[in-house]
Amino acid sequence: MISPLRIEFHNTPPLEPVESRIRQELAEFEKFYNRLASCRIDVEAPEHERRGSVCKVRMDLGLPAEDAKAWAELQGLNAGQGAEHMLVNAQRKDAAMAVHAAFNIARRRLKDLVTVPSKHS
């Protein structure tokens, strides 16, 4: 990854187990897709602990230019319409599980990009 990982917590102080889970998931993710340009993760805890409240995770994955173009084509976007960043949202009762779900969503989305043969080959 070109830029360092950025993790931000909202409505909660930084949680070491969640940060550790993020780093672990990112290491596994980079085995699958090792061309990330940047990764920003926001973890938002509920303002008030209530029944049914959930933690939200927002991931912003920066893609390199050649992959961004292929991603735009897969999504039916014109180049330059936000294809350089893949946004992933997930929410679960537990923050660590929300992180896991977000990385799974990103893997599923990028699976098509990774399996599409490159036009440059």
C-alpha distances in whole Angstrom, upper triangle without the diagonal:
4,6,7,8,12,15,18,21,24,28,27,26,23,23,22,22,20,17,18,18,15,13,14,14,10,10,13,11,8,12,13,10,7,7,5,5,6,8,12,14,18,20,24,27,30,32,35,35,38,38,36,33,30,26,24,20,18,15,13,10,9,10,10,14,15,14,15,18,19,18,21,23,23,23,26,25,25,22,21,22,19,18,14,14,15,17,18,21,22,25,27,29,27,24,22,23,22,19,19,21,18,16,19,19,16,16,19,18,16,18,20,18,17,20,21,22,21,23,22,23
4,7,9,12,15,19,22,25,29,28,27,24,25,24,25,23,19,20,21,17,15,18,17,14,14,17,15,12,15,16,13,10,9,7,5,6,9,12,16,19,22,25,28,32,34,37,37,39,40,38,35,32,28,26,22,20,16,14,12,10,10,10,13,15,15,15,18,20,19,21,24,24,24,27,25,25,22,20,22,19,18,14,14,16,18,19,22,24,27,29,32,30,26,25,26,25,21,22,24,21,19,22,22,18,19,22,21,18,21,23,20,19,23,23,24,22,24,22,24
4,7,9,12,15,19,22,25,25,24,21,22,21,23,20,17,18,19,16,14,17,17,13,14,17,16,14,17,18,15,13,11,9,6,5,7,10,13,16,19,22,25,29,30,34,34,37,38,36,33,29,26,23,20,17,14,12,11,9,11,12,15,17,17,16,20,21,20,22,25,25,25,27,25,25,22,20,22,18,18,14,13,15,17,18,21,23,25,27,30,28,24,23,25,23,20,21,23,20,18,22,22,18,20,23,21,19,22,24,21,21,25,26,26,24,27,25,27
4,6,10,13,16,20,23,22,20,17,19,18,19,17,14,15,16,13,11,15,15,12,13,16,15,13,17,18,16,14,13,10,9,7,7,9,11,14,17,20,23,27,28,31,32,34,36,34,31,27,24,22,18,17,14,13,12,11,14,15,18,20,19,19,23,24,22,24,27,27,27,30,28,28,25,23,24,21,20,17,15,17,17,18,20,22,24,26,28,25,21,20,23,21,18,20,22,19,17,21,21,18,20,23,22,20,23,26,23,23,26,28,29,27,29,28,30
4,7,10,13,17,20,19,18,15,16,15,16,14,11,12,13,10,9,12,12,9,11,14,13,12,16,17,15,14,14,10,10,7,5,6,8,11,13,17,20,23,25,28,28,31,32,30,27,24,20,18,15,13,11,10,10,11,14,16,19,21,19,19,23,24,22,24,27,26,25,28,27,28,25,23,24,20,20,17,14,15,15,15,17,18,20,22,24,21,18,17,19,18,14,16,18,15,14,18,18,16,17,21,20,19,22,24,22,22,25,27,28,27,30,29,30
4,7,10,13,17,16,15,12,14,14,16,13,10,13,14,10,11,14,14,12,14,17,16,15,19,20,18,17,17,13,12,8,6,5,6,8,11,14,17,21,22,25,26,28,30,28,25,22,18,16,13,12,10,10,11,12,15,18,21,23,21,20,24,25,23,24,28,27,26,29,27,28,26,23,23,19,20,17,14,15,14,15,16,17,19,21,22,20,16,16,19,17,14,17,18,15,15,19,19,17,19,22,21,20,24,26,24,24,28,29,31,30,32,32,33
4,7,10,14,13,12,9,11,11,13,10,8,11,12,9,10,13,13,12,15,17,16,17,20,21,19,19,19,16,15,12,9,6,5,6,8,11,14,17,19,22,22,25,26,25,21,18,15,13,10,10,9,11,12,14,18,20,23,26,24,23,26,27,24,26,29,28,27,30,28,30,28,26,25,21,22,19,16,16,15,14,14,15,16,18,19,17,13,13,16,14,11,15,16,14,14,18,18,17,19,22,21,21,24,27,25,26,29,30,33,32,34,34,36
4,7,10,10,9,8,10,12,14,11,10,13,14,11,13,16,16,15,18,20,19,20,24,24,23,22,22,19,18,14,11,8,6,5,6,8,11,14,16,19,20,23,24,23,19,17,13,12,10,10,10,12,14,16,20,23,26,28,26,25,28,29,26,27,31,30,28,31,29,30,29,26,25,22,23,21,18,17,15,15,14,15,16,17,18,16,13,14,17,14,13,16,17,15,16,20,20,19,21,24,23,24,27,29,28,28,32,33,35,34,37,37,38
4,7,6,6,6,8,11,13,10,10,13,14,12,15,17,17,17,20,22,21,22,26,26,25,25,25,22,21,18,15,11,9,6,5,6,8,11,12,15,16,19,21,20,16,14,11,10,9,11,12,14,17,20,23,26,29,31,29,27,31,32,28,30,33,32,30,33,31,33,32,29,28,24,25,24,20,20,17,16,15,15,14,15,16,14,11,13,15,13,12,16,17,15,17,20,20,20,23,25,25,25,28,31,30,30,34,35,38,37,40,40,41
4,5,8,9,11,14,16,13,13,17,17,15,18,21,20,20,23,25,24,25,29,29,28,28,28,24,24,20,17,13,11,7,6,5,6,9,9,12,14,17,19,18,15,13,10,10,10,11,14,16,19,21,25,28,30,33,31,29,32,33,30,30,34,33,30,33,31,33,32,30,28,24,26,25,21,21,18,17,15,15,14,15,15,14,12,14,17,14,14,18,19,17,19,22,22,22,25,27,26,27,30,32,32,33,36,37,40,39,41,42,44
4,7,10,11,15,16,14,15,19,19,18,21,23,22,23,26,27,27,29,32,32,31,31,32,28,28,24,21,17,14,11,9,6,5,7,6,9,11,14,17,17,13,12,10,11,12,14,17,19,23,25,29,32,34,37,34,32,36,36,33,34,37,36,33,36,34,36,36,33,31,28,29,29,25,24,21,20,17,17,15,16,15,14,12,15,18,16,16,20,20,19,22,24,24,24,28,29,29,30,33,35,35,36,39,40,43,43,45,46,47
4,6,8,12,13,11,13,16,16,16,19,21,21,22,24,26,26,27,30,31,30,31,31,27,27,24,20,17,14,11,9,7,6,9,8,11,12,15,18,18,14,13,10,12,13,15,17,20,23,25,29,32,35,37,35,33,37,37,34,35,38,37,34,37,36,38,37,35,33,29,31,29,26,25,22,21,18,17,16,16,15,13,11,14,16,15,15,19,20,19,21,24,24,25,27,29,29,30,33,35,35,36,38,40,43,43,45,46,47
4,6,9,12,11,11,14,16,15,17,20,20,21,23,25,25,27,30,31,30,30,31,27,27,23,20,17,15,12,10,10,10,12,12,14,15,18,21,21,18,16,13,15,15,17,18,21,23,26,29,32,35,37,35,34,37,38,35,36,39,38,36,39,38,39,38,36,34,31,32,30,27,26,23,22,20,20,18,18,17,15,13,15,18,17,16,20,21,20,22,25,26,26,28,30,30,31,34,36,36,36,39,41,43,43,46,46,47
4,6,9,8,8,11,12,12,14,16,17,17,20,22,22,23,26,27,27,27,27,24,24,20,17,15,12,11,9,10,11,14,15,17,17,20,23,22,19,17,13,14,14,15,16,19,21,23,26,29,32,35,32,31,35,35,32,34,37,36,34,37,36,38,36,34,33,29,30,28,25,24,22,21,19,18,18,18,17,14,11,12,16,15,14,17,19,18,19,23,23,23,25,28,28,29,31,34,33,33,36,38,40,40,43,43,44
4,6,5,6,9,10,11,12,14,15,17,19,20,21,23,25,26,26,26,27,24,25,22,18,16,13,12,10,11,11,14,15,17,16,20,21,21,18,16,13,14,13,16,17,20,21,24,27,30,33,35,33,32,36,36,33,35,38,36,35,38,37,39,37,35,34,30,31,29,26,25,22,21,19,18,17,16,15,12,9,10,13,14,13,15,18,17,18,21,22,22,24,27,28,28,30,33,33,32,35,38,40,40,43,43,44
4,5,5,6,9,10,11,12,14,15,16,18,20,21,23,25,25,25,26,24,24,21,18,17,14,14,12,14,14,18,19,21,20,23,24,24,21,19,15,17,15,18,18,21,22,24,27,30,33,35,32,32,36,36,33,35,38,36,35,39,38,40,38,36,35,32,32,30,26,25,24,22,21,19,19,18,17,14,11,10,14,15,13,15,18,18,18,21,23,23,24,27,28,28,30,33,32,32,35,37,39,39,42,42,43
4,6,5,6,9,10,10,12,14,15,17,18,20,22,23,24,24,26,23,25,22,19,17,15,15,12,15,14,17,20,20,19,22,22,22,20,17,14,16,15,17,18,21,21,24,27,30,33,35,32,32,36,35,32,35,37,35,34,38,37,39,38,36,35,32,31,30,26,25,23,21,20,18,17,16,15,11,9,8,11,13,11,13,16,16,16,19,21,21,22,25,26,26,28,31,31,30,33,36,38,38,41,42,42
4,5,5,6,9,10,10,12,14,15,16,18,20,21,22,22,24,21,22,19,16,14,11,11,9,11,11,15,17,19,18,20,21,20,17,15,11,12,11,14,14,17,18,21,24,27,30,32,29,29,32,32,29,31,34,32,31,34,34,36,34,33,32,28,28,26,23,21,19,17,16,14,14,13,13,10,7,5,9,10,8,10,13,13,13,16,18,18,19,22,23,23,25,28,28,28,30,33,35,36,39,39,40
4,5,5,6,9,10,11,12,14,15,16,19,20,20,20,22,19,20,17,13,12,10,11,10,13,14,17,19,21,21,24,25,23,21,18,14,14,12,14,13,16,17,19,22,25,28,30,27,27,31,31,28,30,33,31,31,34,33,35,33,32,31,27,27,25,22,21,19,17,17,16,16,16,17,13,10,9,12,12,9,12,15,14,14,17,19,18,19,22,23,23,25,28,27,27,30,32,34,34,37,37,38
4,5,5,6,9,10,11,13,14,15,17,19,20,19,21,19,21,18,15,15,13,14,13,16,17,20,23,24,23,26,26,25,23,20,16,17,15,17,16,18,18,21,23,26,29,31,28,28,32,32,29,32,34,32,32,35,35,37,35,34,33,29,28,26,24,22,21,19,19,18,18,17,18,14,12,9,12,13,11,12,15,15,14,17,19,19,19,22,24,23,25,28,28,26,29,32,34,34,37,37,37
4,5,5,6,8,10,11,12,14,16,17,18,18,21,18,20,18,14,14,12,13,12,15,16,19,22,23,22,24,24,23,21,17,14,15,12,15,14,17,17,20,22,25,28,29,26,27,30,29,27,30,32,30,29,33,32,35,33,32,31,28,27,25,22,20,19,17,16,15,15,14,15,12,9,6,9,10,7,8,12,12,11,13,16,16,16,19,21,20,22,25,25,24,27,29,32,32,36,36,36
4,5,5,6,9,10,10,12,14,15,16,16,18,15,17,14,11,11,8,11,10,14,15,19,21,23,23,25,25,23,21,17,14,13,11,12,11,13,13,16,18,21,25,26,23,23,27,26,24,26,29,27,26,30,29,31,30,29,28,24,23,22,18,17,16,14,14,13,14,15,16,13,10,8,10,10,6,8,11,10,9,12,14,13,14,17,18,18,20,23,23,22,25,27,30,30,33,33,33
4,6,5,6,9,10,10,13,15,15,14,16,14,16,13,11,12,11,13,13,17,19,22,25,27,26,28,29,27,25,21,18,17,14,15,13,15,14,16,18,21,24,26,23,24,27,27,25,27,30,28,28,31,31,32,30,29,29,25,24,22,19,18,18,17,17,17,18,18,20,17,14,11,14,14,10,11,14,13,11,14,16,15,15,19,20,19,21,24,23,22,25,27,29,29,32,32,32
4,5,5,6,9,10,11,13,14,14,17,15,18,16,14,15,13,16,16,19,20,24,26,28,27,29,29,27,25,22,19,18,15,17,15,17,16,19,20,22,26,27,24,25,28,27,25,28,30,28,28,32,32,34,32,31,31,27,26,24,21,20,19,18,18,17,19,18,20,16,14,11,13,14,10,10,13,13,11,13,16,15,15,18,19,19,20,23,23,21,24,27,29,29,32,32,32
4,5,5,6,9,10,11,12,13,15,14,16,15,12,13,12,14,14,18,19,22,26,27,26,28,28,25,24,20,17,16,13,14,12,14,13,16,18,20,24,24,21,22,25,24,22,25,27,25,25,29,28,31,29,28,28,24,23,21,19,17,16,14,15,14,16,16,18,15,13,10,11,11,8,7,10,10,7,9,12,11,11,14,16,15,16,20,19,18,21,24,26,26,30,30,30
4,5,5,6,9,10,10,10,12,10,13,11,9,11,11,14,15,18,20,24,27,29,28,30,30,28,26,22,19,17,14,14,11,12,11,13,14,17,21,21,18,19,23,22,20,23,25,23,24,27,27,28,26,26,26,22,20,19,16,15,15,14,15,15,18,18,21,18,15,13,14,14,10,10,12,11,8,11,13,11,11,15,15,14,16,19,18,17,20,22,24,24,28,27,28
4,5,5,7,9,10,9,12,11,14,13,12,14,14,17,18,22,24,27,30,32,31,33,33,31,29,25,22,21,18,18,15,16,14,16,16,18,22,22,20,21,25,24,22,25,27,25,26,30,29,31,29,28,28,25,23,21,19,18,19,17,19,19,21,21,23,21,18,15,16,17,13,12,15,14,11,13,16,14,13,16,18,16,17,20,19,17,20,23,24,24,28,27,27
4,5,5,7,9,10,13,13,16,15,14,16,16,19,19,23,24,27,31,32,31,33,32,30,28,25,22,21,18,18,15,17,15,17,17,19,23,22,19,21,24,23,21,25,26,24,25,28,28,30,29,29,28,25,23,22,20,18,19,17,19,18,20,20,23,20,18,15,15,16,13,11,13,13,9,11,14,12,10,14,16,14,14,18,17,15,18,21,23,23,27,27,26
4,5,5,6,8,10,10,13,13,11,14,14,17,18,21,24,27,30,32,31,32,32,29,28,24,21,19,16,16,13,14,11,13,14,16,19,19,16,18,21,19,17,21,22,20,21,25,25,27,25,25,25,22,19,18,16,14,15,14,16,16,19,20,22,20,18,15,15,15,12,11,12,11,7,9,11,9,7,11,12,10,11,15,14,12,15,18,20,20,24,24,24
4,5,5,4,8,8,11,11,11,14,15,19,20,24,26,29,32,34,34,35,35,33,31,27,24,22,19,18,14,15,12,13,12,14,17,17,15,17,20,19,17,21,23,21,22,25,25,27,24,24,25,22,19,17,16,15,17,16,19,19,22,23,26,23,21,18,19,18,15,14,16,14,11,12,14,11,10,14,14,12,13,16,14,12,15,18,19,19,23,22,22
4,6,6,10,11,14,15,15,18,18,22,23,27,29,32,35,37,36,37,37,34,33,29,26,25,21,21,18,18,15,16,15,16,20,19,16,19,22,20,19,23,24,22,24,27,27,29,27,27,27,25,22,20,19,18,20,19,21,21,24,25,27,25,23,20,20,20,17,15,17,16,12,13,16,13,11,14,15,13,13,16,15,12,15,17,18,19,23,22,21
4,6,9,11,14,15,15,18,18,22,23,26,28,31,35,37,36,37,36,33,32,28,26,24,20,20,17,17,14,15,14,15,18,17,14,17,19,17,16,20,21,19,20,24,24,26,24,25,25,23,20,19,17,16,18,17,19,20,23,24,27,25,23,20,20,19,17,15,16,15,11,11,13,11,8,11,12,9,9,12,11,9,11,14,16,16,20,20,20
4,6,7,11,12,12,16,17,20,22,26,28,31,34,36,36,37,37,34,32,28,26,23,20,19,15,15,11,12,10,11,15,14,11,13,16,14,13,17,18,17,18,21,21,23,21,22,22,19,16,15,14,13,16,15,19,20,23,24,27,26,23,21,21,20,17,16,17,15,11,12,13,10,8,11,11,8,9,12,10,8,11,13,15,15,18,18,18
4,6,9,11,12,16,17,21,23,27,29,32,35,38,37,39,39,36,34,30,27,25,21,20,16,15,12,12,10,11,14,14,12,14,17,16,15,19,20,19,21,24,23,24,22,22,23,20,18,15,15,15,17,17,21,22,25,27,29,27,25,22,23,22,19,18,19,17,14,15,16,13,12,15,15,11,13,15,13,10,14,16,16,16,19,18,18
4,6,9,11,15,17,21,23,27,30,33,35,38,38,40,40,37,35,31,28,25,22,20,16,14,10,9,7,7,10,10,9,11,14,13,13,16,18,18,19,22,21,21,19,19,20,18,15,12,13,13,16,17,21,22,26,28,31,29,26,24,25,23,20,20,21,18,15,17,17,13,13,16,15,11,13,15,12,10,14,15,16,14,17,16,17
4,6,7,11,13,17,20,23,26,29,32,35,35,36,37,34,32,28,25,22,18,16,12,11,7,6,5,7,11,12,10,11,14,14,13,16,18,18,18,21,20,21,18,18,18,15,13,10,10,10,13,14,18,20,23,25,28,26,23,22,22,21,17,18,18,15,13,16,15,12,12,15,14,11,14,16,13,12,16,17,18,17,20,19,20
4,7,10,14,17,20,23,27,30,32,35,36,37,38,35,33,29,26,23,19,17,13,11,8,5,5,6,9,12,10,11,14,15,14,16,19,19,19,22,20,20,17,16,17,14,13,9,9,11,14,16,19,21,24,27,30,28,24,23,24,22,19,20,21,18,16,19,18,14,16,18,17,14,17,18,15,15,19,20,20,19,21,20,21
4,7,10,14,17,20,23,26,28,31,32,34,35,32,30,26,23,20,16,14,10,8,6,5,7,9,12,15,13,13,16,17,16,18,21,21,20,23,21,21,19,17,18,14,13,10,9,10,12,14,16,19,22,24,27,25,21,21,22,20,17,18,19,16,14,17,17,14,15,18,17,15,18,20,17,17,21,22,23,22,24,23,25
4,7,10,13,16,20,23,25,28,28,30,31,29,26,22,19,16,13,10,7,6,5,6,9,12,15,17,15,14,18,19,17,19,22,21,20,23,22,23,20,19,19,15,14,12,9,10,10,11,13,15,18,20,23,21,18,17,18,16,13,15,16,12,11,15,15,12,14,17,15,14,18,20,18,18,22,23,25,23,26,26,27
4,7,10,13,17,20,22,25,25,28,29,26,23,20,16,14,10,8,6,5,7,9,12,15,18,20,18,17,21,21,19,20,24,23,21,24,22,24,22,20,19,15,16,13,10,11,10,11,12,14,16,19,21,19,16,16,17,15,12,15,16,12,12,16,15,13,16,18,17,17,20,22,20,21,25,26,28,27,29,29,31
4,7,10,13,16,18,21,22,24,25,23,20,16,13,10,7,6,5,6,9,11,15,18,21,23,20,19,23,23,20,22,25,24,22,25,24,26,24,22,21,17,18,16,13,12,10,9,10,11,13,15,17,16,12,12,14,11,9,12,13,10,11,14,14,12,15,18,17,17,20,23,21,22,25,27,29,29,31,31,33
4,6,10,13,15,18,19,21,22,20,17,14,10,8,6,5,7,9,12,14,18,21,24,26,23,22,25,26,23,24,27,26,24,27,25,27,26,24,22,19,20,18,15,14,11,11,10,11,12,14,16,14,11,12,14,11,10,13,14,11,13,16,15,15,18,20,19,20,23,25,24,25,28,30,32,32,34,35,36
4,7,10,12,15,15,18,19,17,14,11,7,6,5,7,9,12,15,18,21,24,27,29,26,25,28,29,25,27,30,28,26,29,28,30,29,27,25,22,23,22,18,17,14,12,10,10,10,11,12,11,7,9,11,9,8,12,13,11,13,16,16,16,19,21,21,22,24,27,26,27,30,32,34,34,37,37,39
4,7,9,12,13,15,16,15,11,9,6,5,6,8,11,14,17,20,24,27,30,32,29,27,31,31,27,28,31,30,27,30,29,31,31,29,26,23,24,24,20,19,15,14,11,11,9,11,11,11,8,11,13,10,11,15,14,13,16,18,18,18,22,23,23,24,27,29,29,30,33,34,37,37,39,40,42
4,6,9,9,11,13,12,9,7,5,7,9,12,15,18,21,24,27,31,33,35,32,31,34,34,31,32,35,33,30,33,32,35,34,32,30,27,28,27,24,22,19,17,14,12,10,10,9,9,7,11,13,11,12,15,16,15,18,20,20,21,24,25,25,27,29,31,32,33,35,37,40,40,43,43,45
4,5,6,8,11,10,6,6,6,8,11,14,17,20,24,27,30,33,36,38,35,33,36,36,32,33,36,34,32,34,34,36,36,34,31,28,30,30,26,24,21,19,15,14,11,11,10,11,10,14,15,13,15,18,17,17,21,22,22,23,26,27,27,29,31,33,34,35,37,39,42,42,45,46,47
4,7,9,12,12,9,10,10,11,14,16,20,23,26,29,32,36,38,40,37,35,38,39,35,36,39,37,34,37,36,38,38,36,33,30,32,32,28,27,23,21,18,17,14,15,13,14,13,17,18,16,18,21,21,21,24,26,25,26,29,30,30,32,35,37,37,38,41,42,45,45,48,49,50
4,6,10,11,8,10,11,13,17,19,23,26,29,32,35,39,41,43,40,38,41,41,38,38,41,39,37,39,38,41,41,39,36,33,35,35,31,29,26,24,20,19,16,15,13,14,15,18,19,18,20,23,22,23,26,27,27,29,31,32,32,34,37,39,39,40,43,44,47,48,50,51,53
4,7,9,6,9,10,14,17,20,23,26,29,33,36,39,42,43,40,39,42,42,38,39,42,40,37,40,39,42,42,40,38,35,36,36,32,30,27,24,21,18,15,13,10,12,13,16,17,16,19,21,21,22,25,26,26,28,30,31,32,34,36,38,39,40,42,44,47,48,50,51,53
4,6,5,9,12,15,18,21,25,28,31,34,37,41,43,45,41,40,43,42,39,39,42,40,37,40,39,42,43,41,38,35,37,37,33,31,27,25,21,19,15,14,11,13,15,18,18,17,20,22,22,23,26,27,26,29,31,31,32,35,36,38,39,40,42,44,48,48,51,52,53
4,6,9,12,15,19,22,25,29,31,35,37,41,43,45,41,40,43,42,38,39,42,39,37,39,39,42,43,41,39,36,37,37,34,31,28,25,21,18,15,13,10,13,15,18,17,17,20,22,21,22,25,26,25,28,30,30,31,34,35,37,39,40,41,43,47,48,50,52,53
4,6,10,13,16,19,22,26,28,32,34,38,40,41,38,37,39,39,35,36,38,35,33,36,36,39,40,38,35,33,34,34,31,28,24,22,18,15,11,10,8,11,14,16,15,14,18,19,18,19,23,22,22,25,27,27,28,31,32,34,35,36,38,40,43,44,47,49,50
4,7,10,13,16,20,23,26,29,32,36,38,39,36,35,38,37,33,34,37,34,32,35,34,37,38,36,33,30,31,32,28,26,22,20,16,13,10,9,7,10,11,15,14,13,16,18,17,18,21,22,21,23,26,26,27,29,31,33,34,35,37,39,42,43,46,47,48
4,6,10,13,16,20,22,26,28,32,34,36,33,31,34,34,30,31,34,31,29,32,31,34,35,33,30,28,28,29,25,22,19,16,12,10,6,5,4,7,8,11,11,9,12,14,13,14,17,18,18,20,22,23,23,26,27,30,30,32,34,35,39,39,42,43,45
4,7,10,13,17,19,23,26,29,32,33,30,29,32,32,28,29,32,30,28,31,30,33,33,31,29,26,26,26,22,20,17,14,11,8,5,6,6,6,5,9,9,7,9,12,12,12,15,16,16,18,20,21,22,24,26,28,29,30,32,34,37,37,40,41,42
4,7,10,13,16,20,22,26,28,30,27,25,29,28,25,26,29,26,24,27,26,29,29,27,25,22,23,23,19,17,13,11,7,6,4,7,9,9,7,10,10,7,9,12,10,10,13,15,14,15,18,19,19,21,23,25,26,27,29,31,34,34,37,38,39
4,7,10,13,16,19,23,25,27,24,22,26,25,22,23,26,24,22,25,25,27,26,25,23,19,20,20,16,14,10,8,6,5,6,9,11,10,8,9,10,6,6,10,9,7,10,12,12,12,15,17,16,18,21,23,23,24,26,28,31,31,34,35,36
4,7,10,13,16,20,22,24,21,19,22,23,19,20,23,22,19,23,21,24,23,21,19,16,16,16,12,10,7,6,5,7,9,12,15,14,11,13,13,9,9,12,11,8,10,13,11,11,15,16,15,16,19,21,21,22,25,26,29,29,31,32,34
4,6,10,12,16,19,20,17,16,20,20,16,18,21,20,18,21,20,22,21,19,18,14,14,13,10,8,6,5,6,9,12,14,17,16,13,13,14,11,9,11,11,7,8,12,10,9,12,14,13,14,17,19,18,19,22,23,26,26,28,29,30
4,6,10,13,15,18,15,13,17,17,14,16,19,18,16,19,18,19,18,16,15,11,11,10,6,6,5,7,9,12,15,18,21,20,17,17,18,15,12,15,14,10,11,14,12,10,13,15,13,13,17,18,17,18,21,22,25,24,26,26,28
4,6,10,13,14,12,11,14,15,12,14,17,16,15,19,17,18,17,15,15,11,10,8,5,5,6,8,11,14,17,20,23,22,19,18,19,16,13,15,15,11,10,13,12,9,11,14,12,11,14,16,14,15,18,19,21,20,23,23,25
4,7,9,12,10,9,12,13,11,13,16,16,16,18,16,17,14,13,14,10,9,6,5,7,9,11,15,18,21,24,27,26,22,22,22,20,17,19,18,15,14,17,15,12,14,16,14,12,16,17,14,15,19,19,21,19,21,21,23
4,6,8,6,6,9,10,9,11,14,14,14,16,15,15,13,12,13,10,8,5,6,7,11,13,17,20,23,26,29,28,25,24,24,22,19,20,20,16,15,17,16,12,13,15,13,10,14,14,11,12,16,16,17,15,17,17,19
4,6,5,6,9,10,10,12,14,15,16,18,16,16,13,12,14,12,10,7,9,11,14,17,21,23,27,30,33,31,28,27,28,26,23,23,23,20,18,20,19,15,16,18,16,13,16,16,12,13,16,16,16,14,15,15,17
4,6,5,6,9,10,10,13,14,15,16,14,13,10,10,13,11,9,7,10,12,16,19,22,25,29,32,35,34,31,31,31,28,26,26,26,23,21,23,21,18,19,20,17,15,17,17,13,14,17,16,16,13,14,13,16
4,5,5,7,9,10,11,13,14,16,14,14,10,12,14,14,11,9,12,14,18,20,24,27,30,33,36,35,33,32,31,29,27,27,26,23,22,23,21,18,18,19,16,14,16,15,11,12,15,13,13,9,10,10,12
4,5,5,6,8,10,10,12,14,13,13,11,12,14,12,9,8,10,11,15,17,20,23,27,29,33,32,29,28,28,26,23,23,23,20,18,19,17,14,14,15,13,10,12,11,8,9,12,11,12,9,11,11,14
4,5,5,6,9,10,10,12,10,10,8,9,10,9,5,5,8,9,13,15,19,22,26,29,32,31,29,28,28,25,23,24,23,19,18,19,17,14,15,16,13,11,14,13,10,12,15,13,15,12,14,14,17
4,5,5,6,9,10,10,9,8,6,8,10,10,7,8,11,12,16,18,22,25,28,32,35,35,32,32,31,28,27,27,26,22,21,22,20,17,18,18,15,13,15,13,10,13,15,12,13,11,11,12,15
4,5,5,6,9,10,10,10,9,12,12,12,9,10,12,12,16,18,21,24,28,30,34,34,31,31,30,27,26,25,24,21,20,20,18,15,16,15,12,10,12,10,7,10,11,9,10,9,9,11,14
4,5,5,6,9,8,10,9,11,11,10,6,8,9,9,12,14,18,20,24,27,31,30,28,27,26,24,22,22,21,18,17,17,15,12,13,13,9,8,11,9,7,10,12,10,13,12,13,15,17
4,5,5,6,5,6,6,8,8,8,5,8,10,10,13,15,19,22,25,29,32,32,30,30,29,26,25,25,23,20,20,20,17,15,16,16,12,12,14,12,10,14,15,13,15,14,14,16,19
4,5,5,6,7,8,11,11,12,9,12,14,13,16,18,21,24,28,31,34,35,33,32,31,28,27,27,25,22,22,22,19,17,18,16,13,13,14,11,10,13,14,11,13,12,12,15,17
4,6,8,10,11,14,13,13,10,13,14,12,15,16,19,22,25,28,32,32,30,30,28,26,25,24,22,20,19,19,16,14,15,13,10,10,11,8,8,11,12,10,13,13,14,16,18
4,5,9,10,12,10,11,9,12,12,11,13,14,17,20,23,26,30,30,29,29,27,24,24,23,21,19,19,18,15,14,15,13,10,11,13,11,10,14,15,13,16,16,17,20,22
4,7,9,12,10,12,10,14,15,14,16,17,20,23,26,29,33,34,32,32,30,28,27,27,25,22,23,22,19,18,19,17,14,15,16,13,13,17,17,15,18,17,17,20,22
4,6,8,6,8,7,11,12,12,14,17,20,23,26,29,33,34,32,32,31,28,27,27,25,22,23,23,19,18,20,19,15,16,18,15,14,18,19,17,19,18,18,20,23
4,6,6,9,8,11,14,14,17,20,22,26,29,33,36,37,34,35,34,31,30,30,28,25,25,26,23,21,22,22,18,18,20,18,16,20,21,18,20,18,17,19,22
4,6,8,7,9,12,13,16,19,22,26,29,33,36,36,34,34,33,30,29,29,28,25,24,25,22,20,22,21,18,17,20,18,15,18,20,18,19,17,16,17,21
4,6,6,7,10,12,15,18,21,25,28,32,35,35,32,33,32,29,28,29,27,24,24,25,23,20,22,22,19,18,21,20,17,20,22,20,22,19,19,20,23
4,6,8,10,11,13,16,19,22,26,29,33,33,30,31,30,27,26,27,25,22,23,24,21,19,21,21,17,18,21,19,17,21,23,21,23,21,21,22,25
4,5,6,8,9,13,16,19,23,26,30,30,27,27,27,24,23,24,22,19,20,21,18,16,19,19,15,16,19,18,16,19,22,20,22,21,21,22,25
4,5,7,9,13,16,19,23,26,30,30,27,27,27,24,22,23,21,18,18,19,16,14,16,16,13,12,16,15,12,15,18,17,19,17,18,19,22
4,7,10,13,17,20,23,27,30,29,26,26,26,23,21,23,22,18,18,19,17,14,16,17,14,13,17,16,13,16,19,18,19,17,18,19,21
4,6,10,13,16,20,23,26,26,23,23,23,20,18,19,18,15,15,17,14,11,14,16,12,12,16,16,14,16,19,19,21,19,21,22,24
4,6,10,13,17,20,24,23,20,20,20,17,15,16,15,11,12,13,11,8,11,12,9,9,13,13,12,14,17,17,20,19,21,22,24
4,7,10,14,17,20,20,18,18,18,14,13,15,13,10,11,13,10,8,12,13,10,12,15,16,15,17,20,20,23,23,25,26,28
4,7,10,14,17,17,15,15,14,11,10,12,10,6,8,10,7,7,10,11,9,11,14,16,16,17,20,21,24,24,26,28,29
4,7,10,14,14,12,14,12,9,9,11,9,6,9,11,8,9,13,13,12,15,17,19,19,21,23,24,27,28,30,31,33
4,7,10,11,10,11,9,6,7,9,6,5,9,10,8,10,13,13,14,16,18,20,21,22,24,26,29,30,32,34,35
4,7,8,8,10,8,5,8,10,8,8,12,12,11,14,16,17,17,20,21,23,24,25,27,29,33,33,36,37,38
4,5,7,8,6,5,9,10,8,10,13,13,13,16,18,18,19,22,23,25,27,27,29,31,35,35,38,40,41
4,7,9,8,8,11,12,11,13,16,16,17,19,21,22,23,25,26,29,30,31,33,35,38,39,42,43,44
4,6,5,6,9,10,11,12,15,15,17,19,20,21,23,25,26,29,30,30,32,34,37,38,41,42,43
4,5,5,6,9,10,11,13,14,15,17,19,20,21,23,24,27,28,28,30,33,36,36,39,40,41
4,5,5,6,9,10,11,13,14,16,17,19,20,21,23,26,26,26,28,31,34,34,38,38,39
4,5,5,6,9,10,10,12,14,15,17,18,20,21,24,25,25,27,29,32,33,37,38,38
4,5,5,6,9,10,11,12,14,15,17,18,20,23,23,24,26,28,31,32,35,36,37
4,5,5,6,9,10,11,12,14,16,17,18,21,22,22,24,26,29,30,33,34,34
4,6,5,6,9,10,11,13,14,15,16,20,20,20,22,25,28,29,32,33,33
4,6,5,6,9,10,11,12,14,15,18,19,19,21,24,27,28,31,32,33
4,5,5,6,9,10,11,12,14,17,17,18,20,22,25,26,29,30,31
4,5,5,6,9,10,10,12,15,15,15,18,20,23,24,27,28,28
4,5,5,6,9,10,10,14,15,15,16,19,22,23,27,28,28
4,5,5,6,9,10,12,13,14,16,18,21,22,25,27,28
4,5,5,6,8,11,11,12,14,16,19,20,23,24,25
4,5,5,6,9,10,10,12,14,17,18,22,23,23
4,6,5,8,10,10,11,13,17,18,21,23,24
4,6,6,8,9,11,12,16,17,19,21,22
4,5,5,6,9,10,13,14,17,18,19
4,5,5,6,9,12,14,17,19,19
4,6,5,6,10,12,14,17,17
4,6,5,8,9,12,14,15
4,6,8,9,12,14,14
4,6,9,12,14,13
4,6,9,12,11
4,6,9,8
4,5,6
4,6
4
